[in-house]
Amino acid sequence: MKDVLTGILPVAPTPFFDDGRVDEEGMRRVLDCMIDQGVDAICILANYSEQFLLSDEERATLTRVSLEHVNGRVPVIVTISHFATEIVVKRAKEAQALGASMVMMMPPYHGVGLVPAEAGIYEHFAAVSDAISIPIMVQDAPLSGCTLTVPLLVHMAKELENVSYFKMETPFAADKLAALIEQGGEHIIGPFDGEEAVTLLADLDAGCTGTMTSALQPEKIRPIVVDYRAGNIDAALDQWRLCLPLINHENRQCGLRAAKTVMQAGGVIRSDYVRHPLKPMSQRTKDRLLQLSKELDVIALKWGK
């Protein structure tokens, strides 16, 4: 990947049939819809893709299907997180061989009682960096129960050739982003936030250059980043105020189900099924989600009609 990625790099949901099988054609339609949303890149197999509910065989199939179908139209980021270093390295090599532009990974974790020491975390990322030649995005999220300190992140950025992008989803993400950018300098190529952009304004103030949201409303959120970075702060604030009710509803009430539900309503996919033990959202929550999405006239709600 020659160009530095900025802007919006949303996570693609994984569509299933009502019986729980992976819908490969639905996956292709999701990717086409996201490209029509004007995204700067697409991330697959992330937590919002239900990666923790997919088999190894399904992961391999979805990686191949996605990269073949996108076919270079936008960069594709493949999430490779796993506790075992050798498995992460294998996934990274496979993703690069299939044409991924970047990989994203969390630190190794398996519950709060099984988190390696900092040396083990560093070695985990170092092994992947040594195995590939594409950028690595470090996902720093509370889900792992693993604390990635700013000094550790800066050390990885300076010493590991391919560690250069960071997705910050921790509490007080803006303060951590600001410290990371200040201490890491030119080694912090891509400081991003996540969490459906619920902290985006503060994170832009702190210096982030993009966001990794869901696929719900990227065409509405992207202008916030573009305008802010161009110095059009008033325009960015106006768009932020417009998007915030739906951002908040997704982040606090819906989670990963939101994009799938809106895409089903918009004819992008056949089903908004989520795999057990996840449960469908309540009808009350769904009604508000669809109302807010309709008011914003999001692309996903009309793409397939």
Secondary structure in CASP SS format (residue, H / E / C, confidence):
PFRMAT SS
TARGET T0000
AUTHOR 0000-0000-0000
METHOD secondary structure of the structure
MODEL  1
M C 1.00
K C 1.00
D C 1.00
V C 1.00
L C 1.00
T C 1.00
G E 1.00
I E 1.00
L C 1.00
P C 1.00
V E 1.00
A C 1.00
P C 1.00
T C 1.00
P C 1.00
F E 1.00
F C 1.00
D C 1.00
D C 1.00
G C 1.00
R C 1.00
V E 1.00
D C 1.00
E H 1.00
E H 1.00
G H 1.00
M H 1.00
R H 1.00
R H 1.00
V H 1.00
L H 1.00
D H 1.00
C H 1.00
M H 1.00
I H 1.00
D H 1.00
Q C 1.00
G C 1.00
V C 1.00
D C 1.00
A C 1.00
I E 1.00
C E 1.00
I E 1.00
L C 1.00
A C 1.00
N H 1.00
Y H 1.00
S H 1.00
E C 1.00
Q H 1.00
F H 1.00
L H 1.00
L C 1.00
S C 1.00
D H 1.00
E H 1.00
E H 1.00
R H 1.00
A H 1.00
T H 1.00
L H 1.00
T H 1.00
R H 1.00
V H 1.00
S H 1.00
L H 1.00
E H 1.00
H H 1.00
V H 1.00
N C 1.00
G C 1.00
R C 1.00
V C 1.00
P C 1.00
V E 1.00
I E 1.00
V E 1.00
T E 1.00
I C 1.00
S C 1.00
H C 1.00
F C 1.00
A C 1.00
T H 1.00
E H 1.00
I H 1.00
V H 1.00
V H 1.00
K H 1.00
R H 1.00
A H 1.00
K H 1.00
E H 1.00
A H 1.00
Q H 1.00
A H 1.00
L H 1.00
G C 1.00
A C 1.00
S C 1.00
M E 1.00
V E 1.00
M E 1.00
M E 1.00
M C 1.00
P C 1.00
P C 1.00
Y C 1.00
H C 1.00
G C 1.00
V C 1.00
G C 1.00
L C 1.00
V C 1.00
P C 1.00
A C 1.00
E H 1.00
A H 1.00
G H 1.00
I H 1.00
Y H 1.00
E H 1.00
H H 1.00
F H 1.00
A H 1.00
A H 1.00
V H 1.00
S H 1.00
D H 1.00
A H 1.00
I C 1.00
S C 1.00
I C 1.00
P C 1.00
I E 1.00
M E 1.00
V E 1.00
Q E 1.00
D E 1.00
A C 1.00
P H 1.00
L H 1.00
S H 1.00
G C 1.00
C C 1.00
T C 1.00
L C 1.00
T C 1.00
V H 1.00
P H 1.00
L H 1.00
L H 1.00
V H 1.00
H H 1.00
M H 1.00
A H 1.00
K H 1.00
E H 1.00
L C 1.00
E C 1.00
N C 1.00
V E 1.00
S E 1.00
Y E 1.00
F E 1.00
K E 1.00
M E 1.00
E C 1.00
T C 1.00
P C 1.00
F C 1.00
A H 1.00
A H 1.00
D H 1.00
K H 1.00
L H 1.00
A H 1.00
A H 1.00
L H 1.00
I H 1.00
E H 1.00
Q H 1.00
G H 1.00
G H 1.00
E H 1.00
H H 1.00
I C 1.00
I C 1.00
G E 1.00
P E 1.00
F E 1.00
D E 1.00
G C 1.00
E H 1.00
E H 1.00
A H 1.00
V C 1.00
T C 1.00
L H 1.00
L H 1.00
A H 1.00
D H 1.00
L H 1.00
D H 1.00
A H 1.00
G C 1.00
C C 1.00
T C 1.00
G E 1.00
T E 1.00
M C 1.00
T C 1.00
S C 1.00
A C 1.00
L C 1.00
Q C 1.00
P H 1.00
E H 1.00
K H 1.00
I H 1.00
R H 1.00
P H 1.00
I H 1.00
V H 1.00
V H 1.00
D H 1.00
Y H 1.00
R H 1.00
A C 1.00
G C 1.00
N C 1.00
I H 1.00
D H 1.00
A H 1.00
A H 1.00
L H 1.00
D H 1.00
Q H 1.00
W H 1.00
R H 1.00
L H 1.00
C H 1.00
L H 1.00
P H 1.00
L H 1.00
I H 1.00
N H 1.00
H H 1.00
E H 1.00
N H 1.00
R H 1.00
Q H 1.00
C H 1.00
G C 1.00
L C 1.00
R H 1.00
A H 1.00
A H 1.00
K H 1.00
T H 1.00
V H 1.00
M H 1.00
Q H 1.00
A H 1.00
G C 1.00
G C 1.00
V C 1.00
I C 1.00
R C 1.00
S C 1.00
D C 1.00
Y C 1.00
V C 1.00
R C 1.00
H C 1.00
P C 1.00
L C 1.00
K C 1.00
P C 1.00
M C 1.00
S C 1.00
Q H 1.00
R H 1.00
T H 1.00
K H 1.00
D H 1.00
R H 1.00
L H 1.00
L H 1.00
Q H 1.00
L H 1.00
S H 1.00
K H 1.00
E H 1.00
L H 1.00
D C 1.00
V C 1.00
I H 1.00
A H 1.00
L H 1.00
K C 1.00
W C 1.00
G C 1.00
K C 1.00
END
